[in-house]
Amino acid sequence: MPKMKTKSGAAKRFKVRASGSIKRSQAFKRHILTKKTTKNKRQLRGTAEVHATNTASVHAMMPYA
């Protein structure tokens, strides 16, 4: 049986924490920033946790993480 491959796009976007939860970066902060408020852009900084309903699909994309 061959090894399972990690989806390279998922490996770039997600990191698995030591607790097993998955962290992700915030969306909507790449372009068209002039029409977004300063408060909105400030609150999009940092990372967030992948929602519980999506963790199974992310784990399937990254079998060895």
The first five atom37 places (N, CA, C, CB, O) and aatype in JSON, in Angstrom:
{
  "aatype": [12, 14, 11, 12, 11, 16, 11, 15, 7, 0, 0, 11, 1, 13, 11, 19, 1, 0, 15, 7, 15, 9, 11, 1, 15, 5, 0, 13, 11, 1, 8, 9, 10, 16, 11, 11, 16, 16, 11, 2, 11, 1, 5, 10, 1, 7, 16, 0, 6, 19, 8, 0, 16, 2, 16, 0, 15, 19, 8, 0, 12, 12, 14, 18, 0],
  "atom_mask": [
    [1, 1, 1, 1, 1],
    [1, 1, 1, 1, 1],
    [1, 1, 1, 1, 1],
    [1, 1, 1, 1, 1],
    [1, 1, 1, 1, 1],
    [1, 1, 1, 1, 1],
    [1, 1, 1, 1, 1],
    [1, 1, 1, 1, 1],
    [1, 1, 1, 0, 1],
    [1, 1, 1, 1, 1],
    [1, 1, 1, 1, 1],
    [1, 1, 1, 1, 1],
    [1, 1, 1, 1, 1],
    [1, 1, 1, 1, 1],
    [1, 1, 1, 1, 1],
    [1, 1, 1, 1, 1],
    [1, 1, 1, 1, 1],
    [1, 1, 1, 1, 1],
    [1, 1, 1, 1, 1],
    [1, 1, 1, 0, 1],
    [1, 1, 1, 1, 1],
    [1, 1, 1, 1, 1],
    [1, 1, 1, 1, 1],
    [1, 1, 1, 1, 1],
    [1, 1, 1, 1, 1],
    [1, 1, 1, 1, 1],
    [1, 1, 1, 1, 1],
    [1, 1, 1, 1, 1],
    [1, 1, 1, 1, 1],
    [1, 1, 1, 1, 1],
    [1, 1, 1, 1, 1],
    [1, 1, 1, 1, 1],
    [1, 1, 1, 1, 1],
    [1, 1, 1, 1, 1],
    [1, 1, 1, 1, 1],
    [1, 1, 1, 1, 1],
    [1, 1, 1, 1, 1],
    [1, 1, 1, 1, 1],
    [1, 1, 1, 1, 1],
    [1, 1, 1, 1, 1],
    [1, 1, 1, 1, 1],
    [1, 1, 1, 1, 1],
    [1, 1, 1, 1, 1],
    [1, 1, 1, 1, 1],
    [1, 1, 1, 1, 1],
    [1, 1, 1, 0, 1],
    [1, 1, 1, 1, 1],
    [1, 1, 1, 1, 1],
    [1, 1, 1, 1, 1],
    [1, 1, 1, 1, 1],
    [1, 1, 1, 1, 1],
    [1, 1, 1, 1, 1],
    [1, 1, 1, 1, 1],
    [1, 1, 1, 1, 1],
    [1, 1, 1, 1, 1],
    [1, 1, 1, 1, 1],
    [1, 1, 1, 1, 1],
    [1, 1, 1, 1, 1],
    [1, 1, 1, 1, 1],
    [1, 1, 1, 1, 1],
    [1, 1, 1, 1, 1],
    [1, 1, 1, 1, 1],
    [1, 1, 1, 1, 1],
    [1, 1, 1, 1, 1],
    [1, 1, 1, 1, 1]
  ],
  "atom_positions": [
    [[0.85, -1.19, 0.0], [0.0, 0.0, 0.0], [0.89, 1.25, 0.0], [-0.96, 0.0, 1.23], [1.77, 1.37, 0.86]],
    [[0.69, 2.15, -0.93], [1.53, 3.35, -0.95], [1.15, 4.31, 0.17], [1.42, 4.06, -2.3], [0.08, 4.22, 0.77]],
    [[2.07, 5.22, 0.43], [1.81, 6.24, 1.44], [0.72, 7.19, 0.97], [3.1, 7.03, 1.78], [0.55, 7.42, -0.23]],
    [[-0.02, 7.73, 1.92], [-1.02, 8.75, 1.6], [-0.31, 10.08, 1.43], [-2.11, 8.84, 2.7], [0.66, 10.37, 2.14]],
    [[-0.77, 10.87, 0.5], [-0.15, 12.17, 0.27], [-0.91, 13.26, 1.01], [-0.1, 12.49, -1.24], [-2.14, 13.23, 1.1]],
    [[-0.17, 14.21, 1.53], [-0.75, 15.4, 2.13], [-1.11, 16.38, 1.02], [0.23, 16.06, 3.15], [-0.33, 16.58, 0.09]],
    [[-2.29, 16.97, 1.11], [-2.67, 18.02, 0.16], [-1.8, 19.24, 0.43], [-4.21, 18.38, 0.28], [-1.85, 19.82, 1.51]],
    [[-1.01, 19.62, -0.56], [-0.02, 20.68, -0.32], [-0.69, 22.02, -0.04], [0.9, 20.81, -1.53], [-0.15, 22.83, 0.7]],
    [[-1.86, 22.26, -0.62], [-2.57, 23.5, -0.33], [-3.02, 23.58, 1.12], [0.0, 0.0, 0.0], [-2.98, 24.64, 1.73]],
    [[-3.46, 22.44, 1.66], [-3.89, 22.41, 3.06], [-2.69, 22.55, 3.99], [-4.64, 21.1, 3.36], [-2.8, 23.18, 5.04]],
    [[-1.55, 21.97, 3.6], [-0.35, 22.07, 4.45], [0.13, 23.51, 4.55], [0.77, 21.19, 3.89], [0.7, 23.9, 5.57]],
    [[-0.09, 24.3, 3.5], [0.31, 25.7, 3.54], [-0.64, 26.55, 4.37], [0.38, 26.26, 2.13], [-0.25, 27.58, 4.92]],
    [[-1.89, 26.12, 4.48], [-2.91, 26.96, 5.12], [-3.16, 26.62, 6.58], [-4.19, 26.83, 4.37], [-3.58, 27.49, 7.34]],
    [[-2.9, 25.38, 7.0], [-3.27, 24.96, 8.34], [-2.05, 24.45, 9.09], [-4.34, 23.88, 8.29], [-1.12, 23.9, 8.5]],
    [[-2.07, 24.64, 10.43], [-1.06, 24.07, 11.31], [-1.8, 23.37, 12.45], [-0.07, 25.18, 11.85], [-2.76, 23.91, 13.0]],
    [[-1.34, 22.18, 12.81], [-1.96, 21.44, 13.91], [-1.22, 21.77, 15.19], [-1.96, 19.9, 13.64], [0.0, 21.66, 15.25]],
    [[-1.96, 22.18, 16.2], [-1.37, 22.52, 17.49], [-1.1, 21.25, 18.29], [-2.28, 23.47, 18.28], [-1.56, 20.17, 17.92]],
    [[-0.37, 21.41, 19.38], [-0.04, 20.26, 20.23], [-1.29, 19.66, 20.85], [0.95, 20.68, 21.33], [-1.32, 18.45, 21.12]],
    [[-2.31, 20.47, 21.08], [-3.55, 19.96, 21.65], [-4.39, 19.22, 20.64], [-4.35, 21.1, 22.23], [-5.37, 18.55, 21.01]],
    [[-4.03, 19.31, 19.34], [-4.8, 18.65, 18.3], [-5.72, 19.57, 17.54], [0.0, 0.0, 0.0], [-6.23, 19.21, 16.48]],
    [[-5.94, 20.78, 18.06], [-6.76, 21.74, 17.33], [-5.96, 22.3, 16.16], [-7.24, 22.89, 18.26], [-4.73, 22.23, 16.15]],
    [[-6.66, 22.83, 15.19], [-6.02, 23.3, 13.96], [-6.17, 24.81, 13.89], [-6.64, 22.63, 12.7], [-7.27, 25.34, 14.07]],
    [[-5.06, 25.49, 13.63], [-5.13, 26.94, 13.51], [-5.08, 27.33, 12.04], [-3.98, 27.61, 14.29], [-4.48, 26.65, 11.21]],
    [[-5.73, 28.45, 11.74], [-5.8, 28.96, 10.38], [-5.65, 30.47, 10.43], [-7.14, 28.56, 9.7], [-5.81, 31.1, 11.48]],
    [[-5.33, 31.05, 9.28], [-5.24, 32.5, 9.21], [-6.6, 33.08, 8.84], [-4.16, 32.94, 8.19], [-7.46, 32.38, 8.31]],
    [[-6.77, 34.35, 9.11], [-8.04, 35.0, 8.83], [-8.16, 35.32, 7.35], [-8.18, 36.28, 9.67], [-7.17, 35.65, 6.69]],
    [[-9.37, 35.23, 6.83], [-9.64, 35.58, 5.44], [-9.98, 37.07, 5.34], [-10.78, 34.7, 4.88], [-10.1, 37.75, 6.35]],
    [[-10.14, 37.55, 4.12], [-10.59, 38.92, 3.8], [-9.57, 39.99, 4.15], [-11.88, 39.21, 4.53], [-9.96, 41.12, 4.43]],
    [[-8.28, 39.68, 4.15], [-7.29, 40.69, 4.47], [-6.18, 40.75, 3.42], [-6.7, 40.42, 5.84], [-5.07, 41.15, 3.74]],
    [[-6.46, 40.36, 2.17], [-5.45, 40.32, 1.14], [-5.48, 41.55, 0.23], [-5.61, 39.07, 0.32], [-4.44, 42.12, -0.08]],
    [[-6.66, 41.96, -0.2], [-6.75, 43.06, -1.15], [-8.09, 43.75, -0.95], [-6.58, 42.57, -2.62], [-8.92, 43.3, -0.16]],
    [[-8.29, 44.85, -1.67], [-9.47, 45.71, -1.53], [-9.61, 46.15, -0.07], [-10.77, 44.96, -2.0], [-10.67, 46.03, 0.54]],
    [[-8.5, 46.67, 0.47], [-8.48, 47.04, 1.88], [-8.91, 48.49, 2.11], [-7.1, 46.83, 2.45], [-9.18, 48.88, 3.25]],
    [[-8.98, 49.28, 1.05], [-9.3, 50.7, 1.25], [-10.73, 50.89, 1.69], [-9.04, 51.49, -0.03], [-11.02, 51.83, 2.43]],
    [[-11.63, 50.05, 1.26], [-13.03, 50.22, 1.65], [-13.36, 49.57, 2.99], [-13.93, 49.66, 0.58], [-14.47, 49.74, 3.5]],
    [[-12.43, 48.83, 3.55], [-12.65, 48.2, 4.85], [-12.19, 49.14, 5.96], [-11.92, 46.84, 4.94], [-11.2, 49.86, 5.81]],
    [[-12.91, 49.13, 7.06], [-12.58, 50.05, 8.14], [-11.32, 49.59, 8.86], [-13.76, 50.15, 9.13], [-10.94, 48.42, 8.79]],
    [[-10.69, 50.52, 9.56], [-9.48, 50.2, 10.31], [-9.78, 49.19, 11.4], [-8.88, 51.46, 10.92], [-8.98, 48.29, 11.67]],
    [[-10.94, 49.33, 12.03], [-11.34, 48.39, 13.07], [-11.5, 46.99, 12.5], [-12.65, 48.84, 13.73], [-11.08, 46.01, 13.11]],
    [[-12.1, 46.89, 11.33], [-12.31, 45.59, 10.69], [-10.97, 44.94, 10.35], [-13.16, 45.75, 9.43], [-10.79, 43.74, 10.59]],
    [[-10.05, 45.71, 9.79], [-8.74, 45.17, 9.42], [-7.94, 44.76, 10.66], [-7.95, 46.19, 8.6], [-7.23, 43.76, 10.63]],
    [[-8.06, 45.52, 11.74], [-7.36, 45.19, 12.97], [-7.88, 43.89, 13.57], [-7.5, 46.33, 13.98], [-7.1, 43.09, 14.1]],
    [[-9.19, 43.68, 13.49], [-9.76, 42.47, 14.06], [-9.49, 41.24, 13.2], [-11.24, 42.64, 14.25], [-9.69, 40.11, 13.66]],
    [[-9.05, 41.43, 11.96], [-8.7, 40.3, 11.11], [-7.26, 39.84, 11.28], [-8.94, 40.66, 9.67], [-6.85, 38.88, 10.64]],
    [[-6.49, 40.51, 12.14], [-5.11, 40.1, 12.38], [-5.07, 38.79, 13.15], [-4.36, 41.19, 13.15], [-6.06, 38.39, 13.76]],
    [[-3.94, 38.13, 13.1], [-3.74, 36.95, 13.92], [-4.38, 35.71, 13.34], [0.0, 0.0, 0.0], [-4.79, 35.69, 12.17]],
    [[-4.47, 34.69, 14.16], [-4.98, 33.41, 13.71], [-6.27, 33.07, 14.42], [-3.94, 32.31, 13.94], [-6.63, 33.68, 15.43]],
    [[-6.97, 32.08, 13.87], [-8.2, 31.59, 14.46], [-8.16, 30.07, 14.43], [-9.46, 32.14, 13.71], [-7.29, 29.47, 13.8]],
    [[-9.11, 29.46, 15.12], [-9.18, 28.01, 15.16], [-10.19, 27.52, 14.13], [-9.55, 27.52, 16.57], [-11.23, 28.14, 13.93]],
    [[-9.87, 26.42, 13.47], [-10.81, 25.81, 12.52], [-12.01, 25.3, 13.3], [-10.12, 24.66, 11.71], [-11.86, 24.68, 14.36]],
    [[-13.2, 25.55, 12.78], [-14.42, 25.16, 13.47], [-14.52, 23.64, 13.58], [-15.65, 25.73, 12.74], [-14.0, 22.91, 12.75]],
    [[-15.2, 23.19, 14.62], [-15.3, 21.76, 14.89], [-15.95, 20.98, 13.76], [-16.08, 21.53, 16.16], [-15.64, 19.81, 13.56]],
    [[-16.83, 21.62, 13.01], [-17.49, 20.92, 11.91], [-16.56, 20.69, 10.73], [-18.7, 21.71, 11.45], [-16.85, 19.86, 9.87]],
    [[-15.43, 21.41, 10.67], [-14.51, 21.28, 9.54], [-13.22, 20.55, 9.89], [-14.17, 22.63, 9.01], [-12.41, 20.29, 9.0]],
    [[-13.01, 20.2, 11.16], [-11.74, 19.6, 11.54], [-11.54, 18.24, 10.9], [-11.65, 19.48, 13.04], [-10.41, 17.89, 10.57]],
    [[-12.59, 17.46, 10.73], [-12.45, 16.12, 10.14], [-11.97, 16.2, 8.71], [-13.76, 15.36, 10.2], [-11.13, 15.4, 8.3]],
    [[-12.48, 17.15, 7.95], [-12.06, 17.28, 6.55], [-10.64, 17.79, 6.44], [-13.0, 18.2, 5.8], [-9.91, 17.41, 5.52]],
    [[-10.21, 18.66, 7.37], [-8.83, 19.14, 7.35], [-7.88, 18.02, 7.74], [-8.67, 20.35, 8.3], [-6.8, 17.9, 7.16]],
    [[-8.26, 17.2, 8.72], [-7.43, 16.06, 9.1], [-7.31, 15.06, 7.96], [-8.0, 15.37, 10.34], [-6.27, 14.42, 7.8]],
    [[-8.37, 14.91, 7.16], [-8.31, 14.0, 6.02], [-7.35, 14.5, 4.96], [-9.71, 13.82, 5.42], [-6.71, 13.7, 4.28]],
    [[-7.25, 15.83, 4.81], [-6.33, 16.39, 3.83], [-4.87, 16.31, 4.3], [-6.69, 17.84, 3.54], [-3.94, 16.3, 3.48]],
    [[-4.68, 16.25, 5.63], [-3.32, 16.19, 6.18], [-3.22, 14.95, 7.07], [-2.98, 17.5, 7.0], [-3.32, 15.06, 8.29]],
    [[-3.02, 13.76, 6.49], [-3.1, 12.53, 7.28], [-1.97, 12.36, 8.3], [-3.11, 11.36, 6.37], [-2.15, 11.64, 9.28]],
    [[-0.83, 13.0, 8.09], [0.32, 12.79, 8.99], [0.55, 13.95, 9.93], [1.56, 12.54, 8.18], [1.53, 13.95, 10.68]],
    [[-0.31, 14.95, 9.92], [-0.13, 16.12, 10.77], [-0.72, 15.88, 12.15], [-0.78, 17.35, 10.13], [-0.66, 16.76, 13.01]]
  ]
}
